[in-house]
Amino acid sequence: MNQSPVLTVDGPFAAQAVSFAHIIKNGDIPNEFLGSDYIMHQFVERLVHYVLCVPQGSFSMSELGKLLEIIDPTHQVFFFKRLKENSPNSLKQFAPLYYGFMAEFHPLLFT
């Protein structure tokens, strides 16, 4: 069966284990995740799930912020949108990061 490279990175992306702890600590997203809008979208979805499920203190806001800076602004906004949709109360925990990124996007969001 021949699979499209957009939907795969060595098999379906949804079926792959992603070491978010390692990715956040190193601040480096593998290039194969950055090359496709679809895969980046799925990566962000799974990243939101990860940050909401791991114990507080598993990563720092600065580490997560550095990771988010790597991805394009559309996916940065998507991260916070999904965070808010999945856990509205979590924005208290992520407030410094959220307001830092949203201040950067203010001119883009309200023009």
A tleap script that builds the chain and sets N, CA, C and O, in Angstrom:
source leaprc.protein.ff14SB
mol = sequence {
  NMET ASN GLN SER PRO VAL LEU THR VAL ASP
  GLY PRO PHE ALA ALA GLN ALA VAL SER PHE
  ALA HIE ILE ILE LYS ASN GLY ASP ILE PRO
  ASN GLU PHE LEU GLY SER ASP TYR ILE MET
  HIE GLN PHE VAL GLU ARG LEU VAL HIE TYR
  VAL LEU CYS VAL PRO GLN GLY SER PHE SER
  MET SER GLU LEU GLY LYS LEU LEU GLU ILE
  ILE ASP PRO THR HIE GLN VAL PHE PHE PHE
  LYS ARG LEU LYS GLU ASN SER PRO ASN SER
  LEU LYS GLN PHE ALA PRO LEU TYR TYR GLY
  PHE MET ALA GLU PHE HIE PRO LEU LEU PHE
  CTHR
}
set mol.1.N position { 0.846 -1.175 0.000 }
set mol.1.CA position { 0.000 0.000 0.000 }
set mol.1.C position { 0.891 1.237 0.000 }
set mol.1.O position { 1.789 1.347 0.835 }
set mol.2.N position { 0.664 2.146 -0.897 }
set mol.2.CA position { 1.451 3.368 -1.027 }
set mol.2.C position { 0.763 4.496 -0.278 }
set mol.2.O position { -0.365 4.864 -0.606 }
set mol.3.N position { 1.439 5.052 0.734 }
set mol.3.CA position { 0.840 6.112 1.532 }
set mol.3.C position { 1.420 7.462 1.145 }
set mol.3.O position { 2.578 7.562 0.741 }
set mol.4.N position { 0.607 8.490 1.274 }
set mol.4.CA position { 1.029 9.843 0.953 }
set mol.4.C position { 2.017 10.354 1.995 }
set mol.4.O position { 1.794 10.135 3.185 }
set mol.5.N position { 3.112 11.033 1.596 }
set mol.5.CA position { 4.065 11.557 2.564 }
set mol.5.C position { 3.470 12.634 3.462 }
set mol.5.O position { 3.995 12.889 4.545 }
set mol.6.N position { 2.386 13.269 3.033 }
set mol.6.CA position { 1.760 14.290 3.860 }
set mol.6.C position { 1.141 13.663 5.101 }
set mol.6.O position { 1.106 14.288 6.162 }
set mol.7.N position { 0.655 12.439 4.976 }
set mol.7.CA position { -0.022 11.793 6.088 }
set mol.7.C position { 0.885 10.868 6.884 }
set mol.7.O position { 0.447 10.271 7.868 }
set mol.8.N position { 2.117 10.743 6.482 }
set mol.8.CA position { 2.988 9.801 7.169 }
set mol.8.C position { 4.321 10.425 7.513 }
set mol.8.O position { 4.759 11.388 6.885 }
set mol.9.N position { 4.941 9.872 8.497 }
set mol.9.CA position { 6.333 10.196 8.820 }
set mol.9.C position { 7.036 8.865 9.024 }
set mol.9.O position { 8.082 9.039 9.649 }
set mol.10.N position { 6.853 7.805 8.761 }
set mol.10.CA position { 7.261 6.438 9.037 }
set mol.10.C position { 6.014 5.744 9.571 }
set mol.10.O position { 6.047 5.138 10.643 }
set mol.11.N position { 4.962 5.828 8.856 }
set mol.11.CA position { 3.681 5.309 9.301 }
set mol.11.C position { 2.783 6.476 9.650 }
set mol.11.O position { 3.229 7.622 9.689 }
set mol.12.N position { 1.519 6.186 9.902 }
set mol.12.CA position { 0.600 7.279 10.238 }
set mol.12.C position { 1.075 8.035 11.478 }
set mol.12.O position { 1.440 7.426 12.484 }
set mol.13.N position { 1.066 9.362 11.398 }
set mol.13.CA position { 1.551 10.183 12.506 }
set mol.13.C position { 0.780 9.888 13.793 }
set mol.13.O position { 1.373 9.833 14.870 }
set mol.14.N position { -0.521 9.701 13.690 }
set mol.14.CA position { -1.343 9.462 14.879 }
set mol.14.C position { -0.929 8.196 15.616 }
set mol.14.O position { -1.174 8.077 16.817 }
set mol.15.N position { -0.312 7.256 14.927 }
set mol.15.CA position { 0.083 5.998 15.552 }
set mol.15.C position { 1.495 6.044 16.135 }
set mol.15.O position { 1.930 5.085 16.772 }
set mol.16.N position { 2.203 7.128 15.927 }
set mol.16.CA position { 3.588 7.210 16.392 }
set mol.16.C position { 3.690 7.739 17.808 }
set mol.16.O position { 2.937 8.622 18.219 }
set mol.17.N position { 4.632 7.185 18.541 }
set mol.17.CA position { 4.946 7.726 19.858 }
set mol.17.C position { 5.788 8.976 19.659 }
set mol.17.O position { 6.747 8.974 18.887 }
set mol.18.N position { 5.427 10.032 20.351 }
set mol.18.CA position { 6.173 11.280 20.274 }
set mol.18.C position { 6.671 11.592 21.673 }
set mol.18.O position { 5.884 11.666 22.617 }
set mol.19.N position { 7.968 11.773 21.805 }
set mol.19.CA position { 8.567 12.059 23.104 }
set mol.19.C position { 8.476 13.559 23.402 }
set mol.19.O position { 9.443 14.299 23.218 }
set mol.20.N position { 7.291 13.995 23.866 }
set mol.20.CA position { 7.100 15.411 24.130 }
set mol.20.C position { 8.020 15.906 25.244 }
set mol.20.O position { 8.489 17.043 25.195 }
set mol.21.N position { 8.284 15.069 26.246 }
set mol.21.CA position { 9.178 15.484 27.333 }
set mol.21.C position { 10.542 15.852 26.757 }
set mol.21.O position { 11.108 16.888 27.105 }
set mol.22.N position { 11.061 15.014 25.887 }
set mol.22.CA position { 12.360 15.258 25.250 }
set mol.22.C position { 12.302 16.485 24.333 }
set mol.22.O position { 13.213 17.314 24.334 }
set mol.23.N position { 11.234 16.589 23.559 }
set mol.23.CA position { 11.090 17.704 22.623 }
set mol.23.C position { 11.010 19.031 23.380 }
set mol.23.O position { 11.647 20.007 22.983 }
set mol.24.N position { 10.243 19.074 24.456 }
set mol.24.CA position { 10.119 20.311 25.236 }
set mol.24.C position { 11.436 20.653 25.917 }
set mol.24.O position { 11.861 21.808 25.890 }
set mol.25.N position { 12.088 19.673 26.524 }
set mol.25.CA position { 13.369 19.927 27.220 }
set mol.25.C position { 14.436 20.444 26.264 }
set mol.25.O position { 15.201 21.346 26.607 }
set mol.26.N position { 14.486 19.866 25.055 }
set mol.26.CA position { 15.512 20.263 24.081 }
set mol.26.C position { 15.095 21.458 23.234 }
set mol.26.O position { 15.935 22.086 22.588 }
set mol.27.N position { 13.807 21.772 23.233 }
set mol.27.CA position { 13.332 22.904 22.430 }
set mol.27.C position { 13.542 22.703 20.945 }
set mol.27.O position { 13.813 23.654 20.212 }
set mol.28.N position { 13.417 21.464 20.502 }
set mol.28.CA position { 13.699 21.149 19.104 }
set mol.28.C position { 12.630 20.199 18.568 }
set mol.28.O position { 12.506 19.065 19.033 }
set mol.29.N position { 11.869 20.663 17.599 }
set mol.29.CA position { 10.853 19.835 16.956 }
set mol.29.C position { 11.493 19.164 15.750 }
set mol.29.O position { 12.113 19.838 14.927 }
set mol.30.N position { 11.354 17.846 15.632 }
set mol.30.CA position { 11.933 17.172 14.460 }
set mol.30.C position { 11.438 17.788 13.151 }
set mol.30.O position { 10.259 18.116 13.013 }
set mol.31.N position { 12.342 17.938 12.209 }
set mol.31.CA position { 12.025 18.570 10.918 }
set mol.31.C position { 10.862 17.902 10.200 }
set mol.31.O position { 10.081 18.572 9.524 }
set mol.32.N position { 10.743 16.579 10.343 }
set mol.32.CA position { 9.662 15.895 9.628 }
set mol.32.C position { 8.281 16.301 10.150 }
set mol.32.O position { 7.283 16.099 9.458 }
set mol.33.N position { 8.208 16.868 11.356 }
set mol.33.CA position { 6.934 17.367 11.884 }
set mol.33.C position { 6.637 18.769 11.363 }
set mol.33.O position { 5.475 19.160 11.250 }
set mol.34.N position { 7.681 19.520 11.049 }
set mol.34.CA position { 7.522 20.906 10.616 }
set mol.34.C position { 7.194 21.037 9.129 }
set mol.34.O position { 6.738 22.091 8.687 }
set mol.35.N position { 7.419 19.993 8.370 }
set mol.35.CA position { 7.300 20.079 6.920 }
set mol.35.C position { 5.889 20.023 6.369 }
set mol.35.O position { 5.677 20.298 5.188 }
set mol.36.N position { 4.927 19.674 7.195 }
set mol.36.CA position { 3.564 19.507 6.709 }
set mol.36.C position { 2.595 20.211 7.650 }
set mol.36.O position { 2.666 20.049 8.868 }
set mol.37.N position { 1.697 20.987 7.076 }
set mol.37.CA position { 0.687 21.670 7.885 }
set mol.37.C position { -0.178 20.662 8.628 }
set mol.37.O position { -0.511 20.868 9.795 }
set mol.38.N position { -0.543 19.578 7.959 }
set mol.38.CA position { -1.376 18.545 8.579 }
set mol.38.C position { -0.668 17.923 9.790 }
set mol.38.O position { -1.257 17.798 10.863 }
set mol.39.N position { 0.585 17.540 9.609 }
set mol.39.CA position { 1.320 16.899 10.708 }
set mol.39.C position { 1.556 17.902 11.836 }
set mol.39.O position { 1.469 17.533 13.007 }
set mol.40.N position { 1.851 19.158 11.512 }
set mol.40.CA position { 2.047 20.168 12.562 }
set mol.40.C position { 0.754 20.375 13.342 }
set mol.40.O position { 0.781 20.532 14.562 }
set mol.41.N position { -0.361 20.374 12.649 }
set mol.41.CA position { -1.665 20.501 13.296 }
set mol.41.C position { -1.872 19.340 14.286 }
set mol.41.O position { -2.292 19.549 15.424 }
set mol.42.N position { -1.574 18.134 13.837 }
set mol.42.CA position { -1.709 16.957 14.702 }
set mol.42.C position { -0.718 17.019 15.869 }
set mol.42.O position { -1.050 16.638 16.991 }
set mol.43.N position { 0.484 17.496 15.601 }
set mol.43.CA position { 1.493 17.650 16.649 }
set mol.43.C position { 0.985 18.593 17.738 }
set mol.43.O position { 1.104 18.295 18.927 }
set mol.44.N position { 0.420 19.729 17.333 }
set mol.44.CA position { -0.086 20.714 18.296 }
set mol.44.C position { -1.242 20.118 19.103 }
set mol.44.O position { -1.313 20.312 20.317 }
set mol.45.N position { -2.141 19.399 18.441 }
set mol.45.CA position { -3.246 18.738 19.148 }
set mol.45.C position { -2.703 17.827 20.244 }
set mol.45.O position { -3.172 17.853 21.382 }
set mol.46.N position { -1.724 17.034 19.887 }
set mol.46.CA position { -1.152 16.089 20.847 }
set mol.46.C position { -0.320 16.798 21.913 }
set mol.46.O position { -0.274 16.349 23.058 }
set mol.47.N position { 0.331 17.890 21.553 }
set mol.47.CA position { 1.085 18.672 22.531 }
set mol.47.C position { 0.149 19.243 23.595 }
set mol.47.O position { 0.474 19.215 24.782 }
set mol.48.N position { -0.997 19.754 23.184 }
set mol.48.CA position { -1.981 20.275 24.139 }
set mol.48.C position { -2.388 19.173 25.104 }
set mol.48.O position { -2.424 19.384 26.317 }
set mol.49.N position { -2.692 18.008 24.572 }
set mol.49.CA position { -3.080 16.884 25.429 }
set mol.49.C position { -1.956 16.556 26.416 }
set mol.49.O position { -2.206 16.326 27.599 }
set mol.50.N position { -0.729 16.539 25.921 }
set mol.50.CA position { 0.414 16.225 26.777 }
set mol.50.C position { 0.546 17.235 27.922 }
set mol.50.O position { 0.652 16.839 29.082 }
set mol.51.N position { 0.540 18.527 27.609 }
set mol.51.CA position { 0.774 19.525 28.659 }
set mol.51.C position { -0.362 19.552 29.679 }
set mol.51.O position { -0.155 19.958 30.822 }
set mol.52.N position { -1.549 19.128 29.281 }
set mol.52.CA position { -2.668 19.082 30.224 }
set mol.52.C position { -2.654 17.818 31.083 }
set mol.52.O position { -3.275 17.787 32.146 }
set mol.53.N position { -1.952 16.778 30.633 }
set mol.53.CA position { -1.980 15.488 31.337 }
set mol.53.C position { -0.782 15.224 32.241 }
set mol.53.O position { -0.893 14.447 33.190 }
set mol.54.N position { 0.337 15.840 31.976 }
set mol.54.CA position { 1.524 15.547 32.794 }
set mol.54.C position { 1.459 16.342 34.095 }
set mol.54.O position { 0.828 17.397 34.152 }
set mol.55.N position { 2.109 15.838 35.133 }
set mol.55.CA position { 2.111 16.567 36.404 }
set mol.55.C position { 2.769 17.938 36.263 }
set mol.55.O position { 3.730 18.112 35.514 }
set mol.56.N position { 2.229 18.901 37.000 }
set mol.56.CA position { 2.809 20.248 36.987 }
set mol.56.C position { 4.268 20.143 37.425 }
set mol.56.O position { 4.590 19.407 38.358 }
set mol.57.N position { 5.125 20.865 36.765 }
set mol.57.CA position { 6.551 20.824 37.051 }
set mol.57.C position { 7.320 19.897 36.123 }
set mol.57.O position { 8.547 19.830 36.194 }
set mol.58.N position { 6.605 19.171 35.244 }
set mol.58.CA position { 7.273 18.284 34.290 }
set mol.58.C position { 8.027 19.069 33.224 }
set mol.58.O position { 8.937 18.546 32.580 }
set mol.59.N position { 7.641 20.320 33.048 }
set mol.59.CA position { 8.308 21.217 32.113 }
set mol.59.C position { 8.103 22.629 32.637 }
set mol.59.O position { 7.205 22.880 33.441 }
set mol.60.N position { 8.938 23.542 32.178 }
set mol.60.CA position { 8.776 24.932 32.595 }
set mol.60.C position { 8.046 25.701 31.497 }
set mol.60.O position { 8.058 25.306 30.331 }
set mol.61.N position { 7.415 26.796 31.885 }
set mol.61.CA position { 6.728 27.629 30.897 }
set mol.61.C position { 7.726 28.204 29.898 }
set mol.61.O position { 7.402 28.383 28.724 }
set mol.62.N position { 8.922 28.489 30.357 }
set mol.62.CA position { 9.928 29.026 29.435 }
set mol.62.C position { 10.326 27.974 28.401 }
set mol.62.O position { 10.523 28.304 27.232 }
set mol.63.N position { 10.448 26.716 28.816 }
set mol.63.CA position { 10.764 25.644 27.854 }
set mol.63.C position { 9.636 25.498 26.835 }
set mol.63.O position { 9.890 25.376 25.637 }
set mol.64.N position { 8.396 25.512 27.310 }
set mol.64.CA position { 7.258 25.404 26.399 }
set mol.64.C position { 7.188 26.615 25.478 }
set mol.64.O position { 6.888 26.474 24.292 }
set mol.65.N position { 7.461 27.798 26.008 }
set mol.65.CA position { 7.467 29.014 25.199 }
set mol.65.C position { 8.488 28.955 24.085 }
set mol.65.O position { 8.199 29.346 22.954 }
set mol.66.N position { 9.691 28.464 24.394 }
set mol.66.CA position { 10.734 28.335 23.367 }
set mol.66.C position { 10.309 27.354 22.278 }
set mol.66.O position { 10.587 27.561 21.097 }
set mol.67.N position { 9.630 26.280 22.691 }
set mol.67.CA position { 9.144 25.312 21.716 }
set mol.67.C position { 8.078 25.938 20.821 }
set mol.67.O position { 8.098 25.752 19.604 }
set mol.68.N position { 7.158 26.671 21.414 }
set mol.68.CA position { 6.089 27.298 20.634 }
set mol.68.C position { 6.627 28.345 19.662 }
set mol.68.O position { 6.034 28.571 18.607 }
set mol.69.N position { 7.740 28.983 20.007 }
set mol.69.CA position { 8.329 29.978 19.112 }
set mol.69.C position { 8.830 29.368 17.811 }
set mol.69.O position { 8.969 30.065 16.806 }
set mol.70.N position { 9.101 28.068 17.831 }
set mol.70.CA position { 9.599 27.386 16.636 }
set mol.70.C position { 8.500 27.221 15.601 }
set mol.70.O position { 8.758 27.264 14.398 }
set mol.71.N position { 7.270 27.030 16.072 }
set mol.71.CA position { 6.178 26.761 15.135 }
set mol.71.C position { 5.599 28.062 14.594 }
set mol.71.O position { 5.778 29.127 15.184 }
set mol.72.N position { 4.915 27.963 13.484 }
set mol.72.CA position { 4.397 29.171 12.846 }
set mol.72.C position { 3.267 29.772 13.687 }
set mol.72.O position { 2.630 29.066 14.469 }
set mol.73.N position { 3.019 31.074 13.524 }
set mol.73.CA position { 2.017 31.780 14.338 }
set mol.73.C position { 0.620 31.173 14.285 }
set mol.73.O position { -0.098 31.197 15.284 }
set mol.74.N position { 0.229 30.636 13.149 }
set mol.74.CA position { -1.094 30.013 13.054 }
set mol.74.C position { -1.221 28.858 14.035 }
set mol.74.O position { -2.248 28.709 14.697 }
set mol.75.N position { -0.182 28.045 14.129 }
set mol.75.CA position { -0.217 26.909 15.046 }
set mol.75.C position { -0.016 27.353 16.497 }
set mol.75.O position { -0.487 26.681 17.415 }
set mol.76.N position { 0.666 28.457 16.713 }
set mol.76.CA position { 0.774 28.999 18.072 }
set mol.76.C position { -0.608 29.397 18.584 }
set mol.76.O position { -0.985 29.052 19.703 }
set mol.77.N position { -1.355 30.120 17.762 }
set mol.77.CA position { -2.708 30.527 18.141 }
set mol.77.C position { -3.576 29.290 18.323 }
set mol.77.O position { -4.366 29.217 19.264 }
set mol.78.N position { -3.433 28.318 17.428 }
set mol.78.CA position { -4.201 27.072 17.534 }
set mol.78.C position { -3.908 26.365 18.858 }
set mol.78.O position { -4.819 25.819 19.479 }
set mol.79.N position { -2.644 26.370 19.297 }
set mol.79.CA position { -2.278 25.742 20.574 }
set mol.79.C position { -3.107 26.342 21.710 }
set mol.79.O position { -3.704 25.606 22.496 }
set mol.80.N position { -3.146 27.663 21.800 }
set mol.80.CA position { -3.880 28.310 22.898 }
set mol.80.C position { -5.390 28.145 22.748 }
set mol.80.O position { -6.111 28.041 23.740 }
set mol.81.N position { -5.858 28.122 21.517 }
set mol.81.CA position { -7.290 27.895 21.287 }
set mol.81.C position { -7.681 26.512 21.793 }
set mol.81.O position { -8.672 26.372 22.509 }
set mol.82.N position { -6.913 25.496 21.429 }
set mol.82.CA position { -7.216 24.126 21.868 }
set mol.82.C position { -7.022 23.971 23.374 }
set mol.82.O position { -7.764 23.233 24.022 }
set mol.83.N position { -6.040 24.654 23.928 }
set mol.83.CA position { -5.826 24.625 25.372 }
set mol.83.C position { -7.061 25.158 26.089 }
set mol.83.O position { -7.539 24.566 27.057 }
set mol.84.N position { -7.566 26.278 25.600 }
set mol.84.CA position { -8.751 26.893 26.201 }
set mol.84.C position { -9.985 26.006 26.015 }
set mol.84.O position { -10.788 25.867 26.938 }
set mol.85.N position { -10.140 25.417 24.854 }
set mol.85.CA position { -11.297 24.550 24.590 }
set mol.85.C position { -11.269 23.285 25.440 }
set mol.85.O position { -12.306 22.842 25.934 }
set mol.86.N position { -10.085 22.704 25.610 }
set mol.86.CA position { -9.962 21.447 26.346 }
set mol.86.C position { -9.974 21.626 27.857 }
set mol.86.O position { -10.422 20.745 28.590 }
set mol.87.N position { -9.485 22.758 28.314 }
set mol.87.CA position { -9.400 22.980 29.754 }
set mol.87.C position { -9.387 24.483 30.033 }
set mol.87.O position { -8.321 25.066 30.233 }
set mol.88.N position { -10.567 25.115 30.048 }
set mol.88.CA position { -10.618 26.565 30.263 }
set mol.88.C position { -9.893 27.019 31.530 }
set mol.88.O position { -9.290 28.092 31.545 }
set mol.89.N position { -9.945 26.223 32.576 }
set mol.89.CA position { -9.274 26.594 33.830 }
set mol.89.C position { -7.758 26.529 33.729 }
set mol.89.O position { -7.058 27.134 34.540 }
set mol.90.N position { -7.244 25.803 32.743 }
set mol.90.CA position { -5.793 25.678 32.602 }
set mol.90.C position { -5.142 26.994 32.203 }
set mol.90.O position { -3.937 27.171 32.385 }
set mol.91.N position { -5.929 27.918 31.661 }
set mol.91.CA position { -5.333 29.191 31.243 }
set mol.91.C position { -4.752 29.949 32.427 }
set mol.91.O position { -3.858 30.776 32.250 }
set mol.92.N position { -5.243 29.681 33.628 }
set mol.92.CA position { -4.636 30.292 34.825 }
set mol.92.C position { -3.184 29.843 34.946 }
set mol.92.O position { -2.294 30.651 35.212 }
set mol.93.N position { -2.954 28.545 34.747 }
set mol.93.CA position { -1.603 27.985 34.832 }
set mol.93.C position { -0.719 28.496 33.691 }
set mol.93.O position { 0.476 28.721 33.883 }
set mol.94.N position { -1.297 28.678 32.524 }
set mol.94.CA position { -0.537 29.063 31.341 }
set mol.94.C position { -0.635 30.556 31.049 }
set mol.94.O position { -0.194 31.007 29.992 }
set mol.95.N position { -1.204 31.324 31.968 }
set mol.95.CA position { -1.457 32.757 31.741 }
set mol.95.C position { -0.224 33.541 31.292 }
set mol.95.O position { -0.314 34.278 30.310 }
set mol.96.N position { 0.924 33.416 31.967 }
set mol.96.CA position { 2.078 34.217 31.513 }
set mol.96.C position { 2.469 33.916 30.060 }
set mol.96.O position { 2.791 34.822 29.291 }
set mol.97.N position { 2.434 32.666 29.711 }
set mol.97.CA position { 2.778 32.262 28.350 }
set mol.97.C position { 1.704 32.747 27.384 }
set mol.97.O position { 2.018 33.296 26.328 }
set mol.98.N position { 0.452 32.549 27.738 }
set mol.98.CA position { -0.674 32.948 26.900 }
set mol.98.C position { -0.643 34.443 26.614 }
set mol.98.O position { -0.731 34.857 25.459 }
set mol.99.N position { -0.518 35.252 27.658 }
set mol.99.CA position { -0.555 36.698 27.450 }
set mol.99.C position { 0.689 37.204 26.727 }
set mol.99.O position { 0.623 38.190 25.992 }
set mol.100.N position { 1.813 36.540 26.929 }
set mol.100.CA position { 3.024 36.903 26.194 }
set mol.100.C position { 2.852 36.694 24.700 }
set mol.100.O position { 3.214 37.559 23.903 }
set mol.101.N position { 2.300 35.548 24.316 }
set mol.101.CA position { 2.094 35.262 22.902 }
set mol.101.C position { 0.965 36.109 22.330 }
set mol.101.O position { 1.074 36.609 21.210 }
set mol.102.N position { -0.122 36.276 23.089 }
set mol.102.CA position { -1.256 37.035 22.566 }
set mol.102.C position { -0.901 38.516 22.406 }
set mol.102.O position { -1.426 39.173 21.507 }
set mol.103.N position { -0.034 39.047 23.248 }
set mol.103.CA position { 0.408 40.439 23.083 }
set mol.103.C position { 1.139 40.600 21.753 }
set mol.103.O position { 1.023 41.626 21.083 }
set mol.104.N position { 1.891 39.569 21.387 }
set mol.104.CA position { 2.617 39.601 20.115 }
set mol.104.C position { 1.645 39.571 18.934 }
set mol.104.O position { 1.902 40.182 17.897 }
set mol.105.N position { 0.531 38.859 19.097 }
set mol.105.CA position { -0.428 38.719 18.005 }
set mol.105.C position { -1.494 39.791 18.009 }
set mol.105.O position { -2.285 39.857 17.069 }
set mol.106.N position { -1.550 40.622 19.013 }
set mol.106.CA position { -2.615 41.622 19.133 }
set mol.106.C position { -2.831 42.402 17.839 }
set mol.106.O position { -3.970 42.528 17.390 }
set mol.107.N position { -1.773 42.927 17.229 }
set mol.107.CA position { -1.989 43.672 15.976 }
set mol.107.C position { -2.565 42.795 14.858 }
set mol.107.O position { -3.312 43.278 14.007 }
set mol.108.N position { -2.215 41.517 14.867 }
set mol.108.CA position { -2.719 40.622 13.829 }
set mol.108.C position { -4.160 40.219 14.079 }
set mol.108.O position { -4.933 40.060 13.134 }
set mol.109.N position { -4.529 40.053 15.337 }
set mol.109.CA position { -5.862 39.567 15.672 }
set mol.109.C position { -6.931 40.643 15.558 }
set mol.109.O position { -8.098 40.339 15.312 }
set mol.110.N position { -6.539 41.889 15.735 }
set mol.110.CA position { -7.539 42.941 15.817 }
set mol.110.C position { -7.388 43.982 14.724 }
set mol.110.O position { -7.714 45.150 14.937 }
set mol.111.N position { -6.895 43.578 13.543 }
set mol.111.CA position { -6.796 44.526 12.431 }
set mol.111.C position { -7.848 44.242 11.403 }
set mol.111.O position { -7.924 44.938 10.390 }
savepdb mol mol.pdb
quit
